[in-house]
Amino acid sequence: MEASAQTLSALRLPVVAPRTLLGLLAVVEILIALGILLAPPTLIIAAIGATAFSAAFLLVVVRAYRLGSREDCGCFGESDHSRIGPALIVRNAVLLVVSAFLLALALTGATGVPGVVQSLGAGDAGALLSLAAAAAAAALAWAVLRARATAPVGADGEAVPAAQPPPASTPSLLVLSRESGKVLDLASRARLRAQLAIFVKPGCGSCTQVMAHLDEHADAVRAVAEVSVIAGVAAFESVESVASADPRVTALDIGGLVGNRLADDSQYRPIAALLATDGSVVEPVAIGRDQVIELIDVLRAVTEEQA
């Protein structure tokens, strides 16, 4: 159940019964695979289903990528790392091209590539439709890769913004207190005690995993730093719904502006920043599930050494 919810969370699909939906999709995939092995007209129906299924999944992945998801959706099985990004988009575009080619074969009765080419030359409607689907998939994949090429790539394979000059002073870290509704300055609070600010957002599977790890080692972490869990509130979300989604949230980041600033204008979550008692941000800022968990483990190790 948890894996199903994380898959749909990574794909940014709000579904009430994720396990049921993914189970139905698995059944559809099996039926399509069996239909491809049979003769027409079952083969034609299965090829149409495969093309439609591939196109729909490609659109879902592109939408999730545009919404800022960079999580592992497990779309091709739990053992396969299917991180939302250009590589997964291209993979699905290739699957759509293959499905469209299969549909062309099924509709025209052609054999292999030469037969399909001959059908295209004759203006066969089925072959032309399949060619249009394949061309659309190729154009979409090319557009994503072209956009990808304009941004530098980090060590984890994710595009990162161009380097910016360091600010002259610690940026303002103003968030909204969940309890009082008043504005809080995280830098000022850190002057009393070191602060670990963890920025999350609703529907983020990686954020859920980070929070579970924090819960496991909460006492050790809080022995060396005050922990603030800050949820980003997007323009289309209400403050009340985000605030009530997780009781561990202590503050709200309206528009995600503070978190984006700490992450070099990236909307990627989760991120975590350790604030020293002079109010400054201890570099580097932890960006992504693995780095945030590593920072939590470092603070836990400090507590264990002091014990």
PAKOL-277465 format. One line per field, with one value per residue (C-alpha): residue number from 0; residue in three letters; x, y, z. Coordinates in steps of 0.5 Angstrom, whole numbers, plus 2048, in hexadecimal, padded with zeros to 3 digits. Last residue first. Example, Ala and Ser with C-alpha at 12.3 -4.5 7.8 and 13.67 -1.06 7.14 Angstrom:
i <- 1,0
aa <- SER,ALA
u <- 81B,819
v <- 7FE,7F7
w <- 80E,810
This chain:
i <- 306,305,304,303,302,301,300,299,298,297,296,295,294,293,292,291,290,289,288,287,286,285,284,283,282,281,280,279,278,277,276,275,274,273,272,271,270,269,268,267,266,265,264,263,262,261,260,259,258,257,256,255,254,253,252,251,250,249,248,247,246,245,244,243,242,241,240,239,238,237,236,235,234,233,232,231,230,229,228,227,226,225,224,223,222,221,220,219,218,217,216,215,214,213,212,211,210,209,208,207,206,205,204,203,202,201,200,199,198,197,196,195,194,193,192,191,190,189,188,187,186,185,184,183,182,181,180,179,178,177,176,175,174,173,172,171,170,169,168,167,166,165,164,163,162,161,160,159,158,157,156,155,154,153,152,151,150,149,148,147,146,145,144,143,142,141,140,139,138,137,136,135,134,133,132,131,130,129,128,127,126,125,124,123,122,121,120,119,118,117,116,115,114,113,112,111,110,109,108,107,106,105,104,103,102,101,100,99,98,97,96,95,94,93,92,91,90,89,88,87,86,85,84,83,82,81,80,79,78,77,76,75,74,73,72,71,70,69,68,67,66,65,64,63,62,61,60,59,58,57,56,55,54,53,52,51,50,49,48,47,46,45,44,43,42,41,40,39,38,37,36,35,34,33,32,31,30,29,28,27,26,25,24,23,22,21,20,19,18,17,16,15,14,13,12,11,10,9,8,7,6,5,4,3,2,1,0
aa <- ALA,GLN,GLU,GLU,THR,VAL,ALA,ARG,LEU,VAL,ASP,ILE,LEU,GLU,ILE,VAL,GLN,ASP,ARG,GLY,ILE,ALA,VAL,PRO,GLU,VAL,VAL,SER,GLY,ASP,THR,ALA,LEU,LEU,ALA,ALA,ILE,PRO,ARG,TYR,GLN,SER,ASP,ASP,ALA,LEU,ARG,ASN,GLY,VAL,LEU,GLY,GLY,ILE,ASP,LEU,ALA,THR,VAL,ARG,PRO,ASP,ALA,SER,ALA,VAL,SER,GLU,VAL,SER,GLU,PHE,ALA,ALA,VAL,GLY,ALA,ILE,VAL,SER,VAL,GLU,ALA,VAL,ALA,ARG,VAL,ALA,ASP,ALA,HIS,GLU,ASP,LEU,HIS,ALA,MET,VAL,GLN,THR,CYS,SER,GLY,CYS,GLY,PRO,LYS,VAL,PHE,ILE,ALA,LEU,GLN,ALA,ARG,LEU,ARG,ALA,ARG,SER,ALA,LEU,ASP,LEU,VAL,LYS,GLY,SER,GLU,ARG,SER,LEU,VAL,LEU,LEU,SER,PRO,THR,SER,ALA,PRO,PRO,PRO,GLN,ALA,ALA,PRO,VAL,ALA,GLU,GLY,ASP,ALA,GLY,VAL,PRO,ALA,THR,ALA,ARG,ALA,ARG,LEU,VAL,ALA,TRP,ALA,LEU,ALA,ALA,ALA,ALA,ALA,ALA,ALA,ALA,LEU,SER,LEU,LEU,ALA,GLY,ALA,ASP,GLY,ALA,GLY,LEU,SER,GLN,VAL,VAL,GLY,PRO,VAL,GLY,THR,ALA,GLY,THR,LEU,ALA,LEU,ALA,LEU,LEU,PHE,ALA,SER,VAL,VAL,LEU,LEU,VAL,ALA,ASN,ARG,VAL,ILE,LEU,ALA,PRO,GLY,ILE,ARG,SER,HIS,ASP,SER,GLU,GLY,PHE,CYS,GLY,CYS,ASP,GLU,ARG,SER,GLY,LEU,ARG,TYR,ALA,ARG,VAL,VAL,VAL,LEU,LEU,PHE,ALA,ALA,SER,PHE,ALA,THR,ALA,GLY,ILE,ALA,ALA,ILE,ILE,LEU,THR,PRO,PRO,ALA,LEU,LEU,ILE,GLY,LEU,ALA,ILE,LEU,ILE,GLU,VAL,VAL,ALA,LEU,LEU,GLY,LEU,LEU,THR,ARG,PRO,ALA,VAL,VAL,PRO,LEU,ARG,LEU,ALA,SER,LEU,THR,GLN,ALA,SER,ALA,GLU,MET
u <- 837,83A,83C,835,832,837,835,82E,82F,833,82D,828,82D,82E,826,826,82B,827,820,822,826,82A,82D,834,836,834,82F,830,82C,832,830,831,82B,82B,827,823,820,81A,818,81A,817,81E,820,827,824,824,820,81B,81A,819,814,810,80A,809,80D,809,80C,80C,80A,80A,802,802,7FC,7F9,7FE,7FD,7F6,7F5,7FA,7F6,7FA,7FA,7FF,804,805,80B,80C,811,813,817,81C,820,827,82C,828,822,826,827,81F,81D,820,81B,816,81B,81C,814,814,81A,815,80F,813,816,80E,80C,805,805,80C,812,817,81B,81E,823,825,82A,828,827,82A,826,81F,822,824,81D,819,812,80C,806,800,801,801,803,809,80A,810,816,81D,820,826,82D,832,835,832,836,837,832,834,82F,829,82A,827,827,82C,82E,835,832,830,830,82A,829,829,823,81F,821,820,819,818,81B,817,810,812,814,80D,809,80D,80B,804,804,807,802,7FC,7FF,800,7F9,7F6,7FA,7FD,800,807,806,804,80A,80E,80A,80C,813,814,811,80B,805,7FE,7FC,7F9,7FD,804,802,800,806,80A,806,807,80F,80E,80A,810,815,811,811,818,819,815,818,81F,81D,81A,816,81B,819,81E,81C,81C,815,812,812,80E,812,810,817,816,818,811,811,80A,80D,810,80A,806,80C,80B,803,804,808,803,7FE,801,804,7FD,7FA,7FF,7FF,7F7,7F7,7FC,7F8,7F1,7F5,7F8,7F1,7EF,7F4,7F8,7FA,801,7FF,7F9,7FD,801,7FB,7F7,7FE,7FE,7F7,7F7,7FD,7F9,7F3,7F8,7FB,7F4,7F3,7F9,7F8,7F1,7F0,7F4,7F8,7FD,803,807,80C,805,802,809,809,802,803,809,806,800
v <- 815,81B,816,813,81A,81C,815,818,81E,81B,816,81B,81F,818,817,81E,81C,816,819,81F,826,826,82E,82E,832,834,83A,840,842,842,83C,838,836,82F,82F,829,828,823,826,828,82F,832,839,838,833,838,83D,837,836,83D,83E,838,83C,83D,839,836,835,82F,829,823,823,821,823,828,82E,82C,82C,833,837,835,832,835,83A,835,834,831,82E,82F,82A,82E,82A,82D,82A,826,822,823,81E,819,819,819,813,80F,814,818,811,811,819,817,812,816,81C,817,815,81C,81D,824,827,827,82C,829,82F,82C,832,834,837,83E,841,83C,83F,846,842,83E,845,843,847,846,841,83F,837,836,83C,83F,83F,845,842,849,848,847,84D,84F,849,844,845,841,83A,838,834,82D,827,820,81B,81A,81E,824,825,82C,82F,830,829,827,82C,828,821,823,826,820,81B,81F,81F,818,816,81A,817,810,812,815,80F,80B,80F,80F,807,806,80B,808,80D,808,80B,80A,803,801,804,7FF,7FA,7FB,7FC,7F5,7F1,7F5,7F3,7FA,7FB,7F6,7F9,800,7FE,7FB,801,806,801,802,809,809,805,80A,810,80C,80B,812,815,810,813,81A,81A,816,811,80A,806,7FF,7FA,7FC,7FB,7FF,805,805,80C,80F,816,81C,820,827,828,828,821,81E,821,81D,817,817,819,813,80E,810,80F,809,806,809,805,7FF,7FF,800,7FA,7F6,7F8,7F6,7F0,7ED,7EF,7EC,7E6,7E5,7E7,7EE,7EC,7E9,7EF,7F4,7EF,7EF,7F7,7F8,7F3,7F7,7FE,7FB,7F9,800,803,7FF,800,808,808,80F,812,819,818,81B,816,815,815,810,80B,80D,80B,805,803,805,800
w <- 832,82E,829,828,828,822,81F,81F,81C,816,815,814,80F,80B,80B,808,803,801,800,7FC,7FE,804,804,804,808,80F,80E,812,818,81D,821,81B,816,813,80C,80A,803,801,7FC,7F5,7F3,7F2,7F2,7F5,7FA,800,7FC,7FA,801,803,7FD,7FE,7FC,803,807,80D,814,819,815,819,81A,812,80D,812,810,808,809,80D,808,802,7FC,7F5,7F6,7F9,801,803,809,80E,814,819,81D,823,823,826,82B,826,821,826,829,821,81F,81D,81B,817,813,812,810,80B,808,807,804,7FF,7FD,7FD,7FD,801,801,805,808,80E,812,817,81C,821,827,82A,823,81F,821,81D,817,817,817,819,816,81A,819,820,820,818,819,812,80F,80E,80D,80B,807,80B,808,802,7FE,7FA,7F3,7EF,7EC,7E6,7E8,7E9,7E5,7E8,7E7,7EE,7ED,7EA,7E3,7E0,7DC,7D5,7D3,7D7,7D3,7CD,7D0,7D2,7CB,7C8,7CC,7CA,7C2,7C2,7C6,7C1,7BB,7BD,7BE,7B7,7B4,7B7,7B4,7AE,7AE,7B0,7AA,7A5,7A0,79B,79D,7A4,7A3,79F,7A5,7A9,7A5,7A5,7AC,7AE,7AB,7A9,7AB,7AB,7B1,7B5,7B3,7B4,7BB,7BC,7BA,7BE,7C4,7C3,7C2,7C9,7CC,7CA,7CC,7D3,7D3,7D1,7D7,7DC,7DA,7DA,7E1,7E6,7E9,7E7,7EB,7EA,7EF,7F1,7EB,7E4,7E7,7ED,7EE,7F0,7F1,7ED,7ED,7EC,7E9,7E2,7E3,7E6,7DF,7DB,7DF,7DE,7D7,7D5,7D9,7D5,7CE,7D1,7D2,7CC,7C8,7CC,7CB,7C4,7C3,7C8,7C3,7BD,7C0,7C2,7BA,7B9,7BB,7C2,7C6,7C6,7CA,7D0,7D1,7D1,7D6,7DA,7DA,7DB,7E2,7E4,7E3,7E7,7ED,7EC,7ED,7F3,7F7,7F6,7F9,7FA,7F4,7F4,7EE,7EE,7EB,7F1,7F5,7F1,7F2,7FA,7FB,7F7,7FB,802,800
